[in-house]
Amino acid sequence: MSAPKEGMSCAGCIYFEQGVQGAGECRRNAPSPNSSFYVPRTEGIGSIKTDSHWPKVFDANWCGEFKDRNTKAGIF
């Protein structure tokens, strides 16, 4: 599904952090933790690992919290 209006995609959003070409991360909210998983002894000390990340998105994705990167007034 395409964005409701031309230009209302992640690529034009102030919260979008460009990564590789065509994709990046959404910085709208705080990073979310991944599910914990066990790291076997061969790769670590035999421990539980949990890490956090921002959602990965494509340039053409969109959501209801879009804020135009060219209109920075009122974001803080």
mmJSON file of the N, C-alpha and C atoms, coordinates in Angstrom:
{"data_MODEL":{"atom_site":{
"group_PDB":["ATOM","ATOM","ATOM","ATOM","ATOM","ATOM","ATOM","ATOM","ATOM","ATOM","ATOM","ATOM","ATOM","ATOM","ATOM","ATOM","ATOM","ATOM","ATOM","ATOM","ATOM","ATOM","ATOM","ATOM","ATOM","ATOM","ATOM","ATOM","ATOM","ATOM","ATOM","ATOM","ATOM","ATOM","ATOM","ATOM","ATOM","ATOM","ATOM","ATOM","ATOM","ATOM","ATOM","ATOM","ATOM","ATOM","ATOM","ATOM","ATOM","ATOM","ATOM","ATOM","ATOM","ATOM","ATOM","ATOM","ATOM","ATOM","ATOM","ATOM","ATOM","ATOM","ATOM","ATOM","ATOM","ATOM","ATOM","ATOM","ATOM","ATOM","ATOM","ATOM","ATOM","ATOM","ATOM","ATOM","ATOM","ATOM","ATOM","ATOM","ATOM","ATOM","ATOM","ATOM","ATOM","ATOM","ATOM","ATOM","ATOM","ATOM","ATOM","ATOM","ATOM","ATOM","ATOM","ATOM","ATOM","ATOM","ATOM","ATOM","ATOM","ATOM","ATOM","ATOM","ATOM","ATOM","ATOM","ATOM","ATOM","ATOM","ATOM","ATOM","ATOM","ATOM","ATOM","ATOM","ATOM","ATOM","ATOM","ATOM","ATOM","ATOM","ATOM","ATOM","ATOM","ATOM","ATOM","ATOM","ATOM","ATOM","ATOM","ATOM","ATOM","ATOM","ATOM","ATOM","ATOM","ATOM","ATOM","ATOM","ATOM","ATOM","ATOM","ATOM","ATOM","ATOM","ATOM","ATOM","ATOM","ATOM","ATOM","ATOM","ATOM","ATOM","ATOM","ATOM","ATOM","ATOM","ATOM","ATOM","ATOM","ATOM","ATOM","ATOM","ATOM","ATOM","ATOM","ATOM","ATOM","ATOM","ATOM","ATOM","ATOM","ATOM","ATOM","ATOM","ATOM","ATOM","ATOM","ATOM","ATOM","ATOM","ATOM","ATOM","ATOM","ATOM","ATOM","ATOM","ATOM","ATOM","ATOM","ATOM","ATOM","ATOM","ATOM","ATOM","ATOM","ATOM","ATOM","ATOM","ATOM","ATOM","ATOM","ATOM","ATOM","ATOM","ATOM","ATOM","ATOM","ATOM","ATOM","ATOM","ATOM","ATOM","ATOM","ATOM","ATOM","ATOM","ATOM","ATOM","ATOM","ATOM","ATOM","ATOM","ATOM","ATOM","ATOM","ATOM"],
"id":[1,2,3,4,5,6,7,8,9,10,11,12,13,14,15,16,17,18,19,20,21,22,23,24,25,26,27,28,29,30,31,32,33,34,35,36,37,38,39,40,41,42,43,44,45,46,47,48,49,50,51,52,53,54,55,56,57,58,59,60,61,62,63,64,65,66,67,68,69,70,71,72,73,74,75,76,77,78,79,80,81,82,83,84,85,86,87,88,89,90,91,92,93,94,95,96,97,98,99,100,101,102,103,104,105,106,107,108,109,110,111,112,113,114,115,116,117,118,119,120,121,122,123,124,125,126,127,128,129,130,131,132,133,134,135,136,137,138,139,140,141,142,143,144,145,146,147,148,149,150,151,152,153,154,155,156,157,158,159,160,161,162,163,164,165,166,167,168,169,170,171,172,173,174,175,176,177,178,179,180,181,182,183,184,185,186,187,188,189,190,191,192,193,194,195,196,197,198,199,200,201,202,203,204,205,206,207,208,209,210,211,212,213,214,215,216,217,218,219,220,221,222,223,224,225,226,227,228],
"type_symbol":["N","C","C","N","C","C","N","C","C","N","C","C","N","C","C","N","C","C","N","C","C","N","C","C","N","C","C","N","C","C","N","C","C","N","C","C","N","C","C","N","C","C","N","C","C","N","C","C","N","C","C","N","C","C","N","C","C","N","C","C","N","C","C","N","C","C","N","C","C","N","C","C","N","C","C","N","C","C","N","C","C","N","C","C","N","C","C","N","C","C","N","C","C","N","C","C","N","C","C","N","C","C","N","C","C","N","C","C","N","C","C","N","C","C","N","C","C","N","C","C","N","C","C","N","C","C","N","C","C","N","C","C","N","C","C","N","C","C","N","C","C","N","C","C","N","C","C","N","C","C","N","C","C","N","C","C","N","C","C","N","C","C","N","C","C","N","C","C","N","C","C","N","C","C","N","C","C","N","C","C","N","C","C","N","C","C","N","C","C","N","C","C","N","C","C","N","C","C","N","C","C","N","C","C","N","C","C","N","C","C","N","C","C","N","C","C","N","C","C","N","C","C","N","C","C","N","C","C"],
"label_atom_id":["N","CA","C","N","CA","C","N","CA","C","N","CA","C","N","CA","C","N","CA","C","N","CA","C","N","CA","C","N","CA","C","N","CA","C","N","CA","C","N","CA","C","N","CA","C","N","CA","C","N","CA","C","N","CA","C","N","CA","C","N","CA","C","N","CA","C","N","CA","C","N","CA","C","N","CA","C","N","CA","C","N","CA","C","N","CA","C","N","CA","C","N","CA","C","N","CA","C","N","CA","C","N","CA","C","N","CA","C","N","CA","C","N","CA","C","N","CA","C","N","CA","C","N","CA","C","N","CA","C","N","CA","C","N","CA","C","N","CA","C","N","CA","C","N","CA","C","N","CA","C","N","CA","C","N","CA","C","N","CA","C","N","CA","C","N","CA","C","N","CA","C","N","CA","C","N","CA","C","N","CA","C","N","CA","C","N","CA","C","N","CA","C","N","CA","C","N","CA","C","N","CA","C","N","CA","C","N","CA","C","N","CA","C","N","CA","C","N","CA","C","N","CA","C","N","CA","C","N","CA","C","N","CA","C","N","CA","C","N","CA","C","N","CA","C","N","CA","C","N","CA","C","N","CA","C","N","CA","C","N","CA","C","N","CA","C"],
"label_alt_id":[null,null,null,null,null,null,null,null,null,null,null,null,null,null,null,null,null,null,null,null,null,null,null,null,null,null,null,null,null,null,null,null,null,null,null,null,null,null,null,null,null,null,null,null,null,null,null,null,null,null,null,null,null,null,null,null,null,null,null,null,null,null,null,null,null,null,null,null,null,null,null,null,null,null,null,null,null,null,null,null,null,null,null,null,null,null,null,null,null,null,null,null,null,null,null,null,null,null,null,null,null,null,null,null,null,null,null,null,null,null,null,null,null,null,null,null,null,null,null,null,null,null,null,null,null,null,null,null,null,null,null,null,null,null,null,null,null,null,null,null,null,null,null,null,null,null,null,null,null,null,null,null,null,null,null,null,null,null,null,null,null,null,null,null,null,null,null,null,null,null,null,null,null,null,null,null,null,null,null,null,null,null,null,null,null,null,null,null,null,null,null,null,null,null,null,null,null,null,null,null,null,null,null,null,null,null,null,null,null,null,null,null,null,null,null,null,null,null,null,null,null,null,null,null,null,null,null,null],
"label_comp_id":["MET","MET","MET","SER","SER","SER","ALA","ALA","ALA","PRO","PRO","PRO","LYS","LYS","LYS","GLU","GLU","GLU","GLY","GLY","GLY","MET","MET","MET","SER","SER","SER","CYS","CYS","CYS","ALA","ALA","ALA","GLY","GLY","GLY","CYS","CYS","CYS","ILE","ILE","ILE","TYR","TYR","TYR","PHE","PHE","PHE","GLU","GLU","GLU","GLN","GLN","GLN","GLY","GLY","GLY","VAL","VAL","VAL","GLN","GLN","GLN","GLY","GLY","GLY","ALA","ALA","ALA","GLY","GLY","GLY","GLU","GLU","GLU","CYS","CYS","CYS","ARG","ARG","ARG","ARG","ARG","ARG","ASN","ASN","ASN","ALA","ALA","ALA","PRO","PRO","PRO","SER","SER","SER","PRO","PRO","PRO","ASN","ASN","ASN","SER","SER","SER","SER","SER","SER","PHE","PHE","PHE","TYR","TYR","TYR","VAL","VAL","VAL","PRO","PRO","PRO","ARG","ARG","ARG","THR","THR","THR","GLU","GLU","GLU","GLY","GLY","GLY","ILE","ILE","ILE","GLY","GLY","GLY","SER","SER","SER","ILE","ILE","ILE","LYS","LYS","LYS","THR","THR","THR","ASP","ASP","ASP","SER","SER","SER","HIS","HIS","HIS","TRP","TRP","TRP","PRO","PRO","PRO","LYS","LYS","LYS","VAL","VAL","VAL","PHE","PHE","PHE","ASP","ASP","ASP","ALA","ALA","ALA","ASN","ASN","ASN","TRP","TRP","TRP","CYS","CYS","CYS","GLY","GLY","GLY","GLU","GLU","GLU","PHE","PHE","PHE","LYS","LYS","LYS","ASP","ASP","ASP","ARG","ARG","ARG","ASN","ASN","ASN","THR","THR","THR","LYS","LYS","LYS","ALA","ALA","ALA","GLY","GLY","GLY","ILE","ILE","ILE","PHE","PHE","PHE"],
"label_asym_id":["A","A","A","A","A","A","A","A","A","A","A","A","A","A","A","A","A","A","A","A","A","A","A","A","A","A","A","A","A","A","A","A","A","A","A","A","A","A","A","A","A","A","A","A","A","A","A","A","A","A","A","A","A","A","A","A","A","A","A","A","A","A","A","A","A","A","A","A","A","A","A","A","A","A","A","A","A","A","A","A","A","A","A","A","A","A","A","A","A","A","A","A","A","A","A","A","A","A","A","A","A","A","A","A","A","A","A","A","A","A","A","A","A","A","A","A","A","A","A","A","A","A","A","A","A","A","A","A","A","A","A","A","A","A","A","A","A","A","A","A","A","A","A","A","A","A","A","A","A","A","A","A","A","A","A","A","A","A","A","A","A","A","A","A","A","A","A","A","A","A","A","A","A","A","A","A","A","A","A","A","A","A","A","A","A","A","A","A","A","A","A","A","A","A","A","A","A","A","A","A","A","A","A","A","A","A","A","A","A","A","A","A","A","A","A","A","A","A","A","A","A","A","A","A","A","A","A","A"],
"label_entity_id":["1","1","1","1","1","1","1","1","1","1","1","1","1","1","1","1","1","1","1","1","1","1","1","1","1","1","1","1","1","1","1","1","1","1","1","1","1","1","1","1","1","1","1","1","1","1","1","1","1","1","1","1","1","1","1","1","1","1","1","1","1","1","1","1","1","1","1","1","1","1","1","1","1","1","1","1","1","1","1","1","1","1","1","1","1","1","1","1","1","1","1","1","1","1","1","1","1","1","1","1","1","1","1","1","1","1","1","1","1","1","1","1","1","1","1","1","1","1","1","1","1","1","1","1","1","1","1","1","1","1","1","1","1","1","1","1","1","1","1","1","1","1","1","1","1","1","1","1","1","1","1","1","1","1","1","1","1","1","1","1","1","1","1","1","1","1","1","1","1","1","1","1","1","1","1","1","1","1","1","1","1","1","1","1","1","1","1","1","1","1","1","1","1","1","1","1","1","1","1","1","1","1","1","1","1","1","1","1","1","1","1","1","1","1","1","1","1","1","1","1","1","1","1","1","1","1","1","1"],
"label_seq_id":[1,1,1,2,2,2,3,3,3,4,4,4,5,5,5,6,6,6,7,7,7,8,8,8,9,9,9,10,10,10,11,11,11,12,12,12,13,13,13,14,14,14,15,15,15,16,16,16,17,17,17,18,18,18,19,19,19,20,20,20,21,21,21,22,22,22,23,23,23,24,24,24,25,25,25,26,26,26,27,27,27,28,28,28,29,29,29,30,30,30,31,31,31,32,32,32,33,33,33,34,34,34,35,35,35,36,36,36,37,37,37,38,38,38,39,39,39,40,40,40,41,41,41,42,42,42,43,43,43,44,44,44,45,45,45,46,46,46,47,47,47,48,48,48,49,49,49,50,50,50,51,51,51,52,52,52,53,53,53,54,54,54,55,55,55,56,56,56,57,57,57,58,58,58,59,59,59,60,60,60,61,61,61,62,62,62,63,63,63,64,64,64,65,65,65,66,66,66,67,67,67,68,68,68,69,69,69,70,70,70,71,71,71,72,72,72,73,73,73,74,74,74,75,75,75,76,76,76],
"pdbx_PDB_ins_code":[null,null,null,null,null,null,null,null,null,null,null,null,null,null,null,null,null,null,null,null,null,null,null,null,null,null,null,null,null,null,null,null,null,null,null,null,null,null,null,null,null,null,null,null,null,null,null,null,null,null,null,null,null,null,null,null,null,null,null,null,null,null,null,null,null,null,null,null,null,null,null,null,null,null,null,null,null,null,null,null,null,null,null,null,null,null,null,null,null,null,null,null,null,null,null,null,null,null,null,null,null,null,null,null,null,null,null,null,null,null,null,null,null,null,null,null,null,null,null,null,null,null,null,null,null,null,null,null,null,null,null,null,null,null,null,null,null,null,null,null,null,null,null,null,null,null,null,null,null,null,null,null,null,null,null,null,null,null,null,null,null,null,null,null,null,null,null,null,null,null,null,null,null,null,null,null,null,null,null,null,null,null,null,null,null,null,null,null,null,null,null,null,null,null,null,null,null,null,null,null,null,null,null,null,null,null,null,null,null,null,null,null,null,null,null,null,null,null,null,null,null,null,null,null,null,null,null,null],
"Cartn_x":[0.842,0.0,0.898,0.564,1.366,0.892,1.715,1.395,0.137,-0.621,-1.864,-1.671,-0.525,-0.213,1.197,1.45,2.781,3.78,4.903,5.949,5.795,4.687,4.475,5.031,6.282,6.914,8.086,8.658,9.781,10.918,11.189,12.29,12.132,10.897,10.661,10.343,10.482,10.117,11.323,11.085,12.148,12.708,11.943,12.372,13.173,13.297,13.984,15.488,16.246,17.707,18.154,18.697,19.127,20.229,20.121,21.155,21.717,21.477,21.873,20.902,21.285,20.405,19.06,17.996,16.637,16.059,16.835,16.343,17.035,16.478,17.055,16.316,16.347,15.704,14.737,13.644,12.684,13.075,13.336,13.772,12.644,11.398,10.245,10.139,10.321,10.219,11.545,11.66,12.875,13.085,14.333,14.589,13.818,13.44,12.712,13.64,13.524,14.381,13.93,14.898,14.615,14.287,13.766,13.561,14.923,15.025,16.281,16.551,17.826,18.184,19.488,19.682,20.858,22.032,23.197,24.425,25.244,25.488,26.238,27.687,28.307,29.687,30.652,30.455,31.393,31.431,30.348,30.283,30.437,30.37,30.461,30.776,30.14,30.398,29.194,28.304,27.088,26.138,25.658,24.838,23.594,22.713,21.504,21.824,21.424,21.711,20.407,20.359,19.239,19.822,19.332,19.769,18.554,18.765,17.68,17.977,16.939,17.113,15.934,16.172,15.086,14.49,13.209,12.597,13.284,13.523,14.085,12.93,13.097,12.056,12.67,11.834,12.248,11.854,12.542,12.253,10.778,10.164,8.79,7.735,8.135,7.166,6.551,5.454,4.826,4.011,3.692,2.849,2.033,1.227,0.375,1.084,2.366,3.1,4.105,3.899,4.786,4.918,6.144,6.405,7.424,7.031,7.864,9.204,10.301,11.639,11.956,11.2,11.402,10.662,9.809,9.061,9.449,10.525,11.047,10.372,9.571,8.935,7.986,8.052,7.106,7.433,8.653,8.933,9.415,9.847,10.342,9.489],
"Cartn_y":[-1.164,0.0,1.241,2.185,3.408,4.423,5.435,6.478,7.226,7.752,8.446,9.703,10.373,11.56,11.426,12.006,12.018,12.608,11.947,12.447,12.073,11.416,11.028,9.635,9.42,8.129,8.325,7.25,7.319,8.187,8.136,8.91,10.41,10.9,12.317,12.678,11.711,11.911,12.323,13.219,13.712,12.609,11.575,10.501,9.408,9.497,8.465,8.691,7.653,7.679,6.752,7.342,6.568,5.592,4.374,3.352,3.011,1.794,1.399,2.028,2.061,2.657,1.958,2.752,2.218,1.799,1.9,1.462,2.236,2.123,2.79,2.399,3.292,3.032,4.159,3.806,4.79,5.167,6.454,6.931,7.642,7.354,8.022,7.689,6.437,5.993,5.407,5.16,4.554,3.163,2.688,1.338,0.287,-0.773,-1.876,-3.068,-3.759,-4.934,-6.113,-6.876,-8.138,-9.182,-10.303,-11.426,-11.923,-12.31,-12.852,-14.217,-14.54,-15.857,-16.305,-17.602,-18.193,-18.202,-17.751,-17.792,-18.963,-19.993,-21.161,-20.83,-21.706,-21.507,-21.248,-21.864,-21.694,-20.257,-19.506,-18.119,-17.097,-17.528,-16.601,-17.363,-16.998,-17.629,-18.478,-18.736,-19.471,-18.57,-17.532,-16.532,-16.189,-15.467,-14.972,-13.604,-13.397,-12.13,-11.426,-10.136,-9.287,-8.0,-7.561,-6.276,-5.483,-4.212,-3.322,-2.737,-2.335,-1.758,-0.871,0.028,0.806,-0.024,0.16,-0.601,-0.317,-1.357,-1.231,-0.962,0.031,0.407,0.67,0.621,0.978,2.421,3.054,4.447,4.666,3.708,3.862,3.51,3.003,2.701,4.002,3.897,5.068,4.639,5.601,5.328,6.576,6.504,7.623,8.695,8.519,9.504,10.293,10.335,11.052,12.519,13.035,14.461,14.874,15.799,16.249,16.767,16.243,16.652,18.088,18.663,20.051,21.038,20.531,21.369,20.943,21.491,21.06,21.736,22.74,23.458,22.54,22.616,21.894,20.449,19.981,18.578,18.368,19.432,19.277,20.041],
"Cartn_z":[0.0,0.0,0.0,-0.797,-0.874,0.166,0.409,1.385,0.968,1.944,1.621,0.788,0.922,0.126,-0.415,-1.544,-2.147,-1.152,-0.94,-0.055,1.403,1.769,3.169,3.442,3.108,3.359,4.31,4.769,5.714,5.186,3.904,3.323,3.56,3.705,3.912,5.358,6.266,7.668,8.51,9.449,10.321,11.229,11.501,12.391,11.673,10.372,9.579,9.586,9.938,9.921,8.789,7.732,6.563,6.94,6.47,6.666,5.304,4.875,3.529,2.54,1.271,0.263,0.237,0.364,0.298,1.639,2.723,4.03,5.147,6.344,7.5,8.763,9.765,11.042,11.382,12.036,12.518,13.943,14.173,15.483,16.235,15.879,16.505,17.987,18.342,19.732,20.195,21.473,22.021,21.426,21.381,20.866,21.66,20.986,21.62,21.817,22.947,23.159,22.301,21.83,21.148,22.2,21.779,22.685,23.141,24.389,24.912,24.295,24.131,23.635,24.271,24.305,24.932,23.962,24.415,23.62,24.137,23.311,23.781,24.139,24.887,25.329,24.186,23.045,21.931,21.427,21.628,21.154,22.28,23.485,24.612,25.879,26.948,28.23,28.638,27.716,28.05,28.809,28.146,28.823,28.018,28.658,28.008,27.407,26.156,25.491,25.137,25.418,25.033,24.466,23.345,22.811,22.352,22.083,21.677,20.307,19.611,18.277,17.923,16.978,16.394,15.271,14.981,13.888,12.544,11.783,10.434,9.476,8.616,7.656,6.286,5.264,3.911,3.631,2.708,2.339,2.006,1.341,0.865,1.918,3.096,4.155,4.67,5.383,5.985,7.196,8.062,9.221,9.547,10.586,10.967,11.777,12.065,12.867,12.036,10.737,9.821,10.201,10.178,10.383,9.329,8.482,7.364,7.845,7.297,7.721,7.332,6.411,6.009,6.9,7.798,8.738,10.148,10.671,11.959,13.151,12.933,14.041,14.804,16.107,16.955,17.233,16.958,17.257,18.681,19.356,20.731,21.704],
"occupancy":[1.0,1.0,1.0,1.0,1.0,1.0,1.0,1.0,1.0,1.0,1.0,1.0,1.0,1.0,1.0,1.0,1.0,1.0,1.0,1.0,1.0,1.0,1.0,1.0,1.0,1.0,1.0,1.0,1.0,1.0,1.0,1.0,1.0,1.0,1.0,1.0,1.0,1.0,1.0,1.0,1.0,1.0,1.0,1.0,1.0,1.0,1.0,1.0,1.0,1.0,1.0,1.0,1.0,1.0,1.0,1.0,1.0,1.0,1.0,1.0,1.0,1.0,1.0,1.0,1.0,1.0,1.0,1.0,1.0,1.0,1.0,1.0,1.0,1.0,1.0,1.0,1.0,1.0,1.0,1.0,1.0,1.0,1.0,1.0,1.0,1.0,1.0,1.0,1.0,1.0,1.0,1.0,1.0,1.0,1.0,1.0,1.0,1.0,1.0,1.0,1.0,1.0,1.0,1.0,1.0,1.0,1.0,1.0,1.0,1.0,1.0,1.0,1.0,1.0,1.0,1.0,1.0,1.0,1.0,1.0,1.0,1.0,1.0,1.0,1.0,1.0,1.0,1.0,1.0,1.0,1.0,1.0,1.0,1.0,1.0,1.0,1.0,1.0,1.0,1.0,1.0,1.0,1.0,1.0,1.0,1.0,1.0,1.0,1.0,1.0,1.0,1.0,1.0,1.0,1.0,1.0,1.0,1.0,1.0,1.0,1.0,1.0,1.0,1.0,1.0,1.0,1.0,1.0,1.0,1.0,1.0,1.0,1.0,1.0,1.0,1.0,1.0,1.0,1.0,1.0,1.0,1.0,1.0,1.0,1.0,1.0,1.0,1.0,1.0,1.0,1.0,1.0,1.0,1.0,1.0,1.0,1.0,1.0,1.0,1.0,1.0,1.0,1.0,1.0,1.0,1.0,1.0,1.0,1.0,1.0,1.0,1.0,1.0,1.0,1.0,1.0,1.0,1.0,1.0,1.0,1.0,1.0,1.0,1.0,1.0,1.0,1.0,1.0],
"B_iso_or_equiv":[0.0,0.0,0.0,0.0,0.0,0.0,0.0,0.0,0.0,0.0,0.0,0.0,0.0,0.0,0.0,0.0,0.0,0.0,0.0,0.0,0.0,0.0,0.0,0.0,0.0,0.0,0.0,0.0,0.0,0.0,0.0,0.0,0.0,0.0,0.0,0.0,0.0,0.0,0.0,0.0,0.0,0.0,0.0,0.0,0.0,0.0,0.0,0.0,0.0,0.0,0.0,0.0,0.0,0.0,0.0,0.0,0.0,0.0,0.0,0.0,0.0,0.0,0.0,0.0,0.0,0.0,0.0,0.0,0.0,0.0,0.0,0.0,0.0,0.0,0.0,0.0,0.0,0.0,0.0,0.0,0.0,0.0,0.0,0.0,0.0,0.0,0.0,0.0,0.0,0.0,0.0,0.0,0.0,0.0,0.0,0.0,0.0,0.0,0.0,0.0,0.0,0.0,0.0,0.0,0.0,0.0,0.0,0.0,0.0,0.0,0.0,0.0,0.0,0.0,0.0,0.0,0.0,0.0,0.0,0.0,0.0,0.0,0.0,0.0,0.0,0.0,0.0,0.0,0.0,0.0,0.0,0.0,0.0,0.0,0.0,0.0,0.0,0.0,0.0,0.0,0.0,0.0,0.0,0.0,0.0,0.0,0.0,0.0,0.0,0.0,0.0,0.0,0.0,0.0,0.0,0.0,0.0,0.0,0.0,0.0,0.0,0.0,0.0,0.0,0.0,0.0,0.0,0.0,0.0,0.0,0.0,0.0,0.0,0.0,0.0,0.0,0.0,0.0,0.0,0.0,0.0,0.0,0.0,0.0,0.0,0.0,0.0,0.0,0.0,0.0,0.0,0.0,0.0,0.0,0.0,0.0,0.0,0.0,0.0,0.0,0.0,0.0,0.0,0.0,0.0,0.0,0.0,0.0,0.0,0.0,0.0,0.0,0.0,0.0,0.0,0.0,0.0,0.0,0.0,0.0,0.0,0.0,0.0,0.0,0.0,0.0,0.0,0.0],
"pdbx_formal_charge":[null,null,null,null,null,null,null,null,null,null,null,null,null,null,null,null,null,null,null,null,null,null,null,null,null,null,null,null,null,null,null,null,null,null,null,null,null,null,null,null,null,null,null,null,null,null,null,null,null,null,null,null,null,null,null,null,null,null,null,null,null,null,null,null,null,null,null,null,null,null,null,null,null,null,null,null,null,null,null,null,null,null,null,null,null,null,null,null,null,null,null,null,null,null,null,null,null,null,null,null,null,null,null,null,null,null,null,null,null,null,null,null,null,null,null,null,null,null,null,null,null,null,null,null,null,null,null,null,null,null,null,null,null,null,null,null,null,null,null,null,null,null,null,null,null,null,null,null,null,null,null,null,null,null,null,null,null,null,null,null,null,null,null,null,null,null,null,null,null,null,null,null,null,null,null,null,null,null,null,null,null,null,null,null,null,null,null,null,null,null,null,null,null,null,null,null,null,null,null,null,null,null,null,null,null,null,null,null,null,null,null,null,null,null,null,null,null,null,null,null,null,null,null,null,null,null,null,null],
"auth_seq_id":[1,1,1,2,2,2,3,3,3,4,4,4,5,5,5,6,6,6,7,7,7,8,8,8,9,9,9,10,10,10,11,11,11,12,12,12,13,13,13,14,14,14,15,15,15,16,16,16,17,17,17,18,18,18,19,19,19,20,20,20,21,21,21,22,22,22,23,23,23,24,24,24,25,25,25,26,26,26,27,27,27,28,28,28,29,29,29,30,30,30,31,31,31,32,32,32,33,33,33,34,34,34,35,35,35,36,36,36,37,37,37,38,38,38,39,39,39,40,40,40,41,41,41,42,42,42,43,43,43,44,44,44,45,45,45,46,46,46,47,47,47,48,48,48,49,49,49,50,50,50,51,51,51,52,52,52,53,53,53,54,54,54,55,55,55,56,56,56,57,57,57,58,58,58,59,59,59,60,60,60,61,61,61,62,62,62,63,63,63,64,64,64,65,65,65,66,66,66,67,67,67,68,68,68,69,69,69,70,70,70,71,71,71,72,72,72,73,73,73,74,74,74,75,75,75,76,76,76],
"auth_comp_id":["MET","MET","MET","SER","SER","SER","ALA","ALA","ALA","PRO","PRO","PRO","LYS","LYS","LYS","GLU","GLU","GLU","GLY","GLY","GLY","MET","MET","MET","SER","SER","SER","CYS","CYS","CYS","ALA","ALA","ALA","GLY","GLY","GLY","CYS","CYS","CYS","ILE","ILE","ILE","TYR","TYR","TYR","PHE","PHE","PHE","GLU","GLU","GLU","GLN","GLN","GLN","GLY","GLY","GLY","VAL","VAL","VAL","GLN","GLN","GLN","GLY","GLY","GLY","ALA","ALA","ALA","GLY","GLY","GLY","GLU","GLU","GLU","CYS","CYS","CYS","ARG","ARG","ARG","ARG","ARG","ARG","ASN","ASN","ASN","ALA","ALA","ALA","PRO","PRO","PRO","SER","SER","SER","PRO","PRO","PRO","ASN","ASN","ASN","SER","SER","SER","SER","SER","SER","PHE","PHE","PHE","TYR","TYR","TYR","VAL","VAL","VAL","PRO","PRO","PRO","ARG","ARG","ARG","THR","THR","THR","GLU","GLU","GLU","GLY","GLY","GLY","ILE","ILE","ILE","GLY","GLY","GLY","SER","SER","SER","ILE","ILE","ILE","LYS","LYS","LYS","THR","THR","THR","ASP","ASP","ASP","SER","SER","SER","HIS","HIS","HIS","TRP","TRP","TRP","PRO","PRO","PRO","LYS","LYS","LYS","VAL","VAL","VAL","PHE","PHE","PHE","ASP","ASP","ASP","ALA","ALA","ALA","ASN","ASN","ASN","TRP","TRP","TRP","CYS","CYS","CYS","GLY","GLY","GLY","GLU","GLU","GLU","PHE","PHE","PHE","LYS","LYS","LYS","ASP","ASP","ASP","ARG","ARG","ARG","ASN","ASN","ASN","THR","THR","THR","LYS","LYS","LYS","ALA","ALA","ALA","GLY","GLY","GLY","ILE","ILE","ILE","PHE","PHE","PHE"],
"auth_asym_id":["A","A","A","A","A","A","A","A","A","A","A","A","A","A","A","A","A","A","A","A","A","A","A","A","A","A","A","A","A","A","A","A","A","A","A","A","A","A","A","A","A","A","A","A","A","A","A","A","A","A","A","A","A","A","A","A","A","A","A","A","A","A","A","A","A","A","A","A","A","A","A","A","A","A","A","A","A","A","A","A","A","A","A","A","A","A","A","A","A","A","A","A","A","A","A","A","A","A","A","A","A","A","A","A","A","A","A","A","A","A","A","A","A","A","A","A","A","A","A","A","A","A","A","A","A","A","A","A","A","A","A","A","A","A","A","A","A","A","A","A","A","A","A","A","A","A","A","A","A","A","A","A","A","A","A","A","A","A","A","A","A","A","A","A","A","A","A","A","A","A","A","A","A","A","A","A","A","A","A","A","A","A","A","A","A","A","A","A","A","A","A","A","A","A","A","A","A","A","A","A","A","A","A","A","A","A","A","A","A","A","A","A","A","A","A","A","A","A","A","A","A","A","A","A","A","A","A","A"],
"auth_atom_id":["N","CA","C","N","CA","C","N","CA","C","N","CA","C","N","CA","C","N","CA","C","N","CA","C","N","CA","C","N","CA","C","N","CA","C","N","CA","C","N","CA","C","N","CA","C","N","CA","C","N","CA","C","N","CA","C","N","CA","C","N","CA","C","N","CA","C","N","CA","C","N","CA","C","N","CA","C","N","CA","C","N","CA","C","N","CA","C","N","CA","C","N","CA","C","N","CA","C","N","CA","C","N","CA","C","N","CA","C","N","CA","C","N","CA","C","N","CA","C","N","CA","C","N","CA","C","N","CA","C","N","CA","C","N","CA","C","N","CA","C","N","CA","C","N","CA","C","N","CA","C","N","CA","C","N","CA","C","N","CA","C","N","CA","C","N","CA","C","N","CA","C","N","CA","C","N","CA","C","N","CA","C","N","CA","C","N","CA","C","N","CA","C","N","CA","C","N","CA","C","N","CA","C","N","CA","C","N","CA","C","N","CA","C","N","CA","C","N","CA","C","N","CA","C","N","CA","C","N","CA","C","N","CA","C","N","CA","C","N","CA","C","N","CA","C","N","CA","C","N","CA","C","N","CA","C","N","CA","C","N","CA","C","N","CA","C"],
"pdbx_PDB_model_num":[1,1,1,1,1,1,1,1,1,1,1,1,1,1,1,1,1,1,1,1,1,1,1,1,1,1,1,1,1,1,1,1,1,1,1,1,1,1,1,1,1,1,1,1,1,1,1,1,1,1,1,1,1,1,1,1,1,1,1,1,1,1,1,1,1,1,1,1,1,1,1,1,1,1,1,1,1,1,1,1,1,1,1,1,1,1,1,1,1,1,1,1,1,1,1,1,1,1,1,1,1,1,1,1,1,1,1,1,1,1,1,1,1,1,1,1,1,1,1,1,1,1,1,1,1,1,1,1,1,1,1,1,1,1,1,1,1,1,1,1,1,1,1,1,1,1,1,1,1,1,1,1,1,1,1,1,1,1,1,1,1,1,1,1,1,1,1,1,1,1,1,1,1,1,1,1,1,1,1,1,1,1,1,1,1,1,1,1,1,1,1,1,1,1,1,1,1,1,1,1,1,1,1,1,1,1,1,1,1,1,1,1,1,1,1,1,1,1,1,1,1,1,1,1,1,1,1,1]
}}}
